[in-house]
Amino acid sequence: MIKYNLKELLSKKEFKEKRRVPLGEVAEAIGVSRNTLSKIANSKGDYSTKTEYIEKLCKYFNVTPDELMT
């Protein structure tokens, strides 16, 4: 089962930037719908996403895939 650490990464980004970072902002930056990003963030290991989205999220948060997913 794959768990996406999107909420944790988002929280770290908010702390680092000292501001709230809405999912919509992340979705727009990586070119996916907010709904898709929400499904990834809230999945309990049962959501399969495109490799392209994983790559874009890694670039956005400046992390490796193993930091994005466990």
Secondary structure, 3 states (H helix, E strand, C coil): CCCECHHHHHHHHHHHHCCCCCHHHHHHHHCCCHHHHHHHHHCCCCCCCCHHHHHHHHHHHCCCHHHHEC
